[in-house]
Amino acid sequence: MVKPYKIVAKAIIFDYEKNVLVLRKSREERWRKGSHGWDFPGGSLEVDELLMEGLVRELEEEVGLRVKVFAPAYIYDEIQEEKHLVVIKFACGQPEGELTLSSEHEHYSWIPLDSLHKATIPEWMKDEIRRAYRIYCEFDN
């Protein structure tokens, strides 16, 4: 059986002070999706939507920010019962706008990179942040 693809674009955003944006999903979102609750901004592409258009739209909807997208930092895929999930996370910087959360999230933190090892987020997120930061540094000159 052929499973439909679900493509998700996420942004790992660094600000000018070497902080990274991490979101906390709302209680309802955590319960509905059975999730640990930590997140990067972004989401699913709509039908006939280009990857960058979807990322820009999702960032506007979820956090109200515009960013410079530097490069893909992490790609993950998983064949689930009902779909083939593909998640592409981008290293981003130079955020502009006023950060405003959608109802999908209840909290955000700008985590200082020099304190990342102490942050109470999953280790896999820390690894993705470190990888994205290396890419960010290569492109943000």
ROSE-4610 file (N, C-alpha, C; in Angstrom, 1 decimal, always signed):
// ROSE-4610
residu = [M/M/M/V/V/V/K/K/K/P/P/P/Y/Y/Y/K/K/K/I/I/I/V/V/V/A/A/A/K/K/K/A/A/A/I/I/I/I/I/I/F/F/F/D/D/D/Y/Y/Y/E/E/E/K/K/K/N/N/N/V/V/V/L/L/L/V/V/V/L/L/L/R/R/R/K/K/K/S/S/S/R/R/R/E/E/E/E/E/E/R/R/R/W/W/W/R/R/R/K/K/K/G/G/G/S/S/S/H/H/H/G/G/G/W/W/W/D/D/D/F/F/F/P/P/P/G/G/G/G/G/G/S/S/S/L/L/L/E/E/E/V/V/V/D/D/D/E/E/E/L/L/L/L/L/L/M/M/M/E/E/E/G/G/G/L/L/L/V/V/V/R/R/R/E/E/E/L/L/L/E/E/E/E/E/E/E/E/E/V/V/V/G/G/G/L/L/L/R/R/R/V/V/V/K/K/K/V/V/V/F/F/F/A/A/A/P/P/P/A/A/A/Y/Y/Y/I/I/I/Y/Y/Y/D/D/D/E/E/E/I/I/I/Q/Q/Q/E/E/E/E/E/E/K/K/K/H/H/H/L/L/L/V/V/V/V/V/V/I/I/I/K/K/K/F/F/F/A/A/A/C/C/C/G/G/G/Q/Q/Q/P/P/P/E/E/E/G/G/G/E/E/E/L/L/L/T/T/T/L/L/L/S/S/S/S/S/S/E/E/E/H/H/H/E/E/E/H/H/H/Y/Y/Y/S/S/S/W/W/W/I/I/I/P/P/P/L/L/L/D/D/D/S/S/S/L/L/L/H/H/H/K/K/K/A/A/A/T/T/T/I/I/I/P/P/P/E/E/E/W/W/W/M/M/M/K/K/K/D/D/D/E/E/E/I/I/I/R/R/R/R/R/R/A/A/A/Y/Y/Y/R/R/R/I/I/I/Y/Y/Y/C/C/C/E/E/E/F/F/F/D/D/D/N/N/N]
num = [1/1/1/2/2/2/3/3/3/4/4/4/5/5/5/6/6/6/7/7/7/8/8/8/9/9/9/10/10/10/11/11/11/12/12/12/13/13/13/14/14/14/15/15/15/16/16/16/17/17/17/18/18/18/19/19/19/20/20/20/21/21/21/22/22/22/23/23/23/24/24/24/25/25/25/26/26/26/27/27/27/28/28/28/29/29/29/30/30/30/31/31/31/32/32/32/33/33/33/34/34/34/35/35/35/36/36/36/37/37/37/38/38/38/39/39/39/40/40/40/41/41/41/42/42/42/43/43/43/44/44/44/45/45/45/46/46/46/47/47/47/48/48/48/49/49/49/50/50/50/51/51/51/52/52/52/53/53/53/54/54/54/55/55/55/56/56/56/57/57/57/58/58/58/59/59/59/60/60/60/61/61/61/62/62/62/63/63/63/64/64/64/65/65/65/66/66/66/67/67/67/68/68/68/69/69/69/70/70/70/71/71/71/72/72/72/73/73/73/74/74/74/75/75/75/76/76/76/77/77/77/78/78/78/79/79/79/80/80/80/81/81/81/82/82/82/83/83/83/84/84/84/85/85/85/86/86/86/87/87/87/88/88/88/89/89/89/90/90/90/91/91/91/92/92/92/93/93/93/94/94/94/95/95/95/96/96/96/97/97/97/98/98/98/99/99/99/100/100/100/101/101/101/102/102/102/103/103/103/104/104/104/105/105/105/106/106/106/107/107/107/108/108/108/109/109/109/110/110/110/111/111/111/112/112/112/113/113/113/114/114/114/115/115/115/116/116/116/117/117/117/118/118/118/119/119/119/120/120/120/121/121/121/122/122/122/123/123/123/124/124/124/125/125/125/126/126/126/127/127/127/128/128/128/129/129/129/130/130/130/131/131/131/132/132/132/133/133/133/134/134/134/135/135/135/136/136/136/137/137/137/138/138/138/139/139/139/140/140/140/141/141/141]
x = [+0.8/+0.0/+0.9/+0.6/+1.3/+0.8/+1.7/+1.2/+1.5/+0.6/+0.8/+2.0/+2.7/+3.7/+3.1/+3.7/+3.4/+4.7/+4.9/+6.1/+6.0/+6.9/+6.9/+8.2/+8.1/+9.2/+9.3/+10.5/+10.7/+11.9/+11.9/+13.0/+13.7/+15.0/+15.8/+16.4/+15.9/+16.1/+17.1/+18.2/+19.2/+19.0/+19.1/+19.0/+20.4/+20.5/+21.8/+22.6/+22.1/+22.8/+23.2/+23.2/+23.5/+22.6/+21.3/+20.2/+19.4/+18.8/+18.0/+16.5/+15.6/+14.2/+13.6/+13.1/+12.4/+11.0/+10.1/+8.6/+8.2/+7.2/+6.5/+5.1/+4.7/+3.4/+2.3/+1.1/+0.1/-0.3/-0.9/-1.3/-2.2/-3.1/-4.0/-3.3/-2.3/-1.5/-0.7/-0.1/+0.7/-0.2/-1.4/-2.3/-2.8/-3.2/-3.8/-2.8/-1.5/-0.5/+0.4/+0.1/+1.0/+2.4/+2.7/+4.0/+4.7/+6.0/+6.8/+6.6/+6.2/+5.9/+6.8/+8.1/+9.1/+9.0/+9.3/+9.1/+9.9/+10.2/+10.7/+9.5/+9.5/+8.4/+8.4/+7.2/+7.0/+5.9/+5.7/+4.6/+4.4/+3.3/+3.0/+2.8/+3.2/+3.0/+1.5/+0.9/-0.4/-0.2/-1.3/-1.3/-0.8/+0.1/+0.6/+1.4/+1.9/+2.7/+4.2/+5.0/+6.4/+7.0/+8.1/+8.7/+9.0/+9.6/+9.9/+8.7/+7.7/+6.5/+5.8/+5.8/+5.2/+5.9/+7.2/+8.0/+7.7/+7.7/+7.3/+5.9/+5.0/+3.6/+3.5/+4.1/+4.0/+4.7/+5.8/+6.5/+5.6/+5.0/+4.1/+2.9/+2.3/+1.2/+1.5/+2.7/+3.0/+3.7/+4.6/+5.4/+5.4/+4.9/+4.8/+6.2/+7.2/+8.5/+8.8/+9.7/+10.3/+11.8/+12.4/+13.8/+14.5/+15.8/+16.6/+16.9/+16.5/+16.8/+18.1/+19.0/+20.4/+20.5/+20.1/+20.3/+19.6/+19.3/+18.8/+19.8/+19.3/+20.2/+20.0/+18.8/+18.4/+17.2/+17.3/+16.2/+15.9/+14.6/+14.2/+13.0/+12.9/+11.7/+11.4/+10.1/+9.6/+8.3/+8.2/+7.0/+6.1/+5.0/+4.0/+2.9/+2.0/+0.8/+0.0/-0.2/-1.1/-0.4/+1.0/+1.7/+3.2/+3.9/+5.3/+5.7/+6.1/+6.4/+7.9/+8.0/+9.3/+9.4/+10.4/+10.6/+11.9/+11.9/+13.1/+13.3/+14.4/+14.6/+15.7/+15.5/+16.4/+17.1/+18.4/+19.1/+18.7/+18.2/+17.7/+18.2/+18.2/+18.7/+18.0/+18.6/+18.1/+16.6/+16.0/+14.6/+14.1/+13.0/+12.4/+10.9/+10.4/+9.0/+8.8/+7.6/+7.3/+6.8/+7.5/+7.2/+5.8/+4.9/+3.6/+3.2/+2.9/+2.6/+1.2/+1.0/-0.3/-0.9/-2.1/-2.7/-2.1/-1.3/-0.6/+0.5/+0.9/+2.0/+1.7/+2.2/+1.9/+3.1/+4.3/+5.4/+6.6/+7.5/+8.7/+9.9/+11.1/+12.3/+13.4/+14.1/+15.3/+16.4/+16.9/+17.9/+19.3/+20.1/+21.5/+22.3/+23.0/+23.8/+24.8/+25.4/+26.4/+25.8/+24.5/+23.8/+22.9/+23.1/+22.3/+22.4/+23.6/+23.8/+23.0/+22.5/+21.7/+20.2/+19.9/+18.5/+17.7/+16.4/+15.6/+14.8/+15.5/+14.9/+15.5/+14.9/+15.5/+16.9/+17.7/+19.0/+19.0/+18.1/+18.0/+17.8/+17.1/+16.9/+18.2/+18.9/+20.2/+21.2/+21.2/+22.0/+21.6/+20.4/+19.9/+20.3/+20.2/+20.5/+22.0/+22.9/+24.3/+24.6/+24.0/+24.2/+23.8/+22.6/+22.1/+23.0/+23.5/+24.3/+25.6/+26.2/+27.4/+27.1/+25.9/+25.5/+25.3/+24.6/+24.3/+25.6/+26.6/+27.9/+28.6/+28.5/+29.1/+28.5/+27.2/+26.5/+26.3/+26.3/+26.0/+27.3/+27.8/+29.1/+28.8]
y = [-1.2/+0.0/+1.2/+2.2/+3.4/+4.4/+4.9/+5.9/+7.3/+8.2/+9.6/+10.2/+11.1/+11.9/+13.0/+13.3/+14.5/+15.2/+16.4/+17.1/+18.2/+18.3/+19.3/+20.1/+21.4/+22.3/+23.0/+23.0/+23.6/+24.5/+25.5/+26.5/+26.4/+26.3/+26.4/+27.8/+28.7/+30.2/+30.6/+31.3/+31.9/+33.4/+34.1/+35.6/+36.1/+37.5/+38.2/+38.0/+37.5/+37.4/+35.9/+35.1/+33.7/+32.9/+33.1/+32.4/+31.6/+30.5/+29.7/+29.7/+29.8/+29.8/+28.3/+28.1/+26.8/+27.0/+26.3/+26.5/+25.3/+25.6/+24.6/+24.5/+23.3/+23.1/+23.3/+23.7/+23.8/+22.5/+22.5/+21.2/+20.4/+21.1/+20.4/+19.7/+20.4/+19.9/+18.7/+18.8/+17.7/+16.5/+16.7/+15.6/+14.9/+15.8/+15.3/+14.5/+14.9/+14.2/+13.3/+13.2/+12.3/+12.7/+14.0/+14.6/+15.0/+15.0/+15.5/+17.0/+17.7/+19.1/+20.1/+19.8/+20.8/+20.8/+22.0/+22.1/+23.3/+23.2/+24.3/+24.8/+26.1/+26.6/+26.0/+25.9/+25.3/+24.4/+23.7/+22.8/+22.2/+21.6/+20.8/+21.7/+21.3/+22.0/+21.7/+22.7/+22.5/+21.9/+21.4/+20.8/+21.9/+21.6/+22.5/+23.7/+23.6/+24.7/+24.3/+25.3/+25.1/+25.1/+24.4/+24.2/+25.6/+26.5/+27.8/+28.6/+28.5/+29.2/+28.7/+27.4/+26.7/+27.1/+27.2/+27.6/+29.0/+29.9/+31.3/+31.4/+30.7/+30.8/+30.3/+29.1/+28.5/+29.4/+30.0/+30.9/+32.1/+32.7/+33.8/+33.4/+32.2/+31.7/+31.4/+30.7/+30.2/+31.2/+32.0/+32.9/+34.4/+34.7/+36.0/+36.6/+35.7/+36.2/+36.0/+36.8/+36.6/+36.3/+35.4/+35.0/+34.9/+34.8/+34.5/+33.0/+32.2/+30.8/+30.6/+29.9/+29.7/+28.3/+27.2/+25.9/+24.9/+23.7/+22.6/+22.2/+21.8/+21.4/+20.0/+19.5/+18.1/+17.6/+16.4/+15.8/+14.5/+14.3/+13.1/+12.5/+11.2/+10.6/+9.3/+9.1/+7.9/+7.4/+6.1/+5.6/+5.2/+5.9/+5.7/+4.8/+4.5/+3.6/+4.3/+5.6/+6.2/+7.1/+7.3/+8.2/+8.0/+8.6/+8.7/+10.1/+10.3/+11.6/+12.0/+13.3/+13.8/+15.2/+15.3/+16.6/+17.2/+18.4/+19.1/+20.4/+20.4/+21.5/+22.4/+23.7/+24.7/+25.5/+25.8/+26.8/+28.1/+29.0/+30.3/+31.3/+32.6/+33.6/+35.0/+36.0/+37.4/+37.5/+37.1/+37.2/+38.6/+38.9/+40.2/+40.1/+41.1/+41.1/+40.9/+40.9/+40.7/+39.3/+38.6/+37.2/+37.1/+36.4/+36.2/+34.8/+34.0/+32.6/+32.4/+31.3/+30.8/+30.0/+29.6/+28.7/+27.3/+27.0/+25.7/+25.6/+26.8/+26.8/+27.7/+27.3/+28.1/+28.9/+28.6/+29.3/+29.2/+30.2/+30.1/+30.5/+30.1/+30.5/+30.8/+31.8/+32.0/+31.5/+30.3/+29.6/+30.1/+30.6/+31.0/+29.7/+29.8/+28.6/+28.2/+29.1/+28.8/+28.1/+28.0/+27.3/+26.1/+25.8/+24.8/+23.4/+23.1/+21.9/+21.8/+22.9/+22.9/+23.0/+23.2/+23.4/+22.1/+22.2/+21.0/+20.6/+20.5/+20.0/+18.7/+17.9/+16.6/+16.7/+15.7/+15.7/+15.7/+15.1/+15.1/+16.6/+17.4/+18.8/+19.5/+19.3/+19.9/+19.6/+18.3/+17.9/+18.6/+18.7/+19.4/+20.9/+21.5/+22.9/+23.1/+22.2/+22.3/+22.2/+21.2/+21.0/+22.3/+22.8/+24.0/+25.2/+25.3/+26.5/+26.4/+25.2/+25.1/+25.7/+25.3/+25.7/+27.2/+27.7/+29.1/+29.9/+29.5/+30.2/+30.2/+29.2/+29.1/+30.2/+30.4/+31.2/+32.7/+32.9/+34.2/+35.0/+35.5/+36.3/+37.8]
z = [+0.0/+0.0/+0.0/-0.9/-1.0/+0.1/+0.9/+1.9/+1.5/+1.8/+1.4/+2.2/+1.6/+2.3/+3.0/+4.2/+5.0/+5.1/+4.6/+4.6/+5.6/+6.5/+7.6/+7.5/+7.6/+7.6/+8.9/+9.5/+10.9/+10.8/+11.7/+11.8/+13.1/+13.1/+14.3/+14.2/+15.0/+14.8/+15.9/+15.4/+16.3/+16.2/+17.3/+17.3/+17.3/+17.4/+17.3/+18.6/+19.7/+20.9/+21.2/+20.2/+20.3/+21.2/+21.0/+21.7/+20.6/+21.0/+20.1/+20.6/+19.7/+20.1/+20.2/+21.3/+21.6/+22.1/+21.6/+22.0/+22.9/+23.7/+24.5/+24.0/+23.5/+23.0/+24.1/+23.7/+24.7/+25.3/+26.4/+27.1/+26.2/+25.5/+24.6/+23.4/+22.9/+21.8/+22.3/+23.5/+24.0/+24.2/+24.8/+25.0/+23.7/+22.8/+21.5/+20.7/+20.7/+19.9/+20.7/+22.0/+22.8/+22.8/+22.9/+22.7/+24.0/+23.9/+25.0/+25.2/+24.1/+24.3/+23.8/+23.6/+23.1/+21.5/+21.0/+19.6/+19.0/+17.7/+17.0/+16.1/+15.8/+15.0/+13.6/+13.1/+11.7/+11.7/+10.5/+10.5/+9.1/+8.8/+7.6/+6.4/+5.3/+4.0/+3.6/+3.0/+2.4/+1.0/+0.5/-0.9/-1.9/-2.8/-3.8/-3.2/-2.0/-1.4/-1.5/-1.9/-2.0/-0.5/-0.4/+0.9/+1.7/+1.0/+1.6/+1.9/+1.0/+1.2/+2.5/+2.6/+3.8/+5.1/+5.0/+6.2/+6.6/+5.6/+5.9/+6.5/+5.9/+6.4/+7.8/+8.1/+9.4/+10.5/+10.1/+11.1/+11.4/+10.4/+10.6/+11.5/+11.2/+12.0/+13.4/+13.6/+15.0/+15.9/+15.3/+16.1/+15.7/+14.5/+14.0/+13.6/+13.3/+12.9/+11.5/+10.9/+9.6/+9.9/+9.2/+9.4/+8.1/+8.2/+7.0/+7.1/+6.1/+6.1/+5.4/+6.2/+5.7/+4.9/+5.5/+4.9/+5.7/+5.1/+5.8/+6.9/+8.1/+9.1/+9.5/+9.3/+9.7/+9.0/+8.5/+7.8/+8.5/+8.7/+9.4/+8.7/+8.5/+7.9/+8.7/+8.7/+9.4/+8.7/+8.5/+7.9/+9.0/+9.1/+10.2/+9.6/+10.5/+10.0/+8.9/+9.0/+8.0/+7.0/+7.2/+6.3/+6.3/+5.4/+5.4/+5.7/+7.0/+7.5/+7.1/+6.6/+6.3/+6.9/+7.8/+8.5/+8.1/+7.7/+7.3/+8.2/+8.9/+9.8/+9.2/+9.3/+8.7/+9.7/+9.5/+10.3/+9.8/+10.8/+10.4/+11.4/+11.0/+11.8/+11.5/+12.1/+11.8/+12.0/+13.1/+13.3/+13.3/+12.7/+12.7/+13.0/+13.7/+14.1/+15.6/+16.0/+17.4/+17.6/+18.5/+18.7/+19.4/+18.8/+19.3/+19.0/+20.1/+20.0/+19.5/+18.7/+18.3/+19.5/+19.3/+20.4/+20.5/+19.5/+19.5/+20.6/+21.0/+22.0/+23.2/+24.3/+25.6/+26.1/+25.6/+26.1/+25.1/+25.2/+24.4/+25.2/+24.8/+25.5/+24.4/+24.7/+23.9/+24.8/+24.5/+25.3/+24.8/+25.8/+25.4/+25.0/+23.9/+23.5/+24.5/+25.2/+26.2/+27.4/+27.5/+28.6/+28.1/+26.8/+26.2/+27.0/+27.5/+28.2/+29.5/+30.0/+31.2/+30.9/+29.7/+29.3/+29.5/+29.9/+30.2/+29.0/+27.9/+26.6/+26.3/+25.4/+25.1/+24.4/+24.7/+24.1/+22.6/+22.0/+20.5/+20.0/+20.7/+20.3/+20.5/+21.6/+21.8/+20.6/+20.2/+19.1/+17.8/+17.6/+16.4/+16.4/+17.6/+17.7/+17.5/+18.0/+17.8/+16.3/+15.6/+14.2/+13.4/+13.7/+13.0/+13.3/+14.5/+14.8/+14.0/+13.8/+13.0/+11.5/+11.0/+9.7/+9.7/+10.7/+10.9/+10.8/+11.6/+11.7/+10.3/+9.5/+8.2/+7.3/+7.4/+6.4/+6.9/+8.2/+8.7/+8.9/+7.9/+7.9/+7.7]
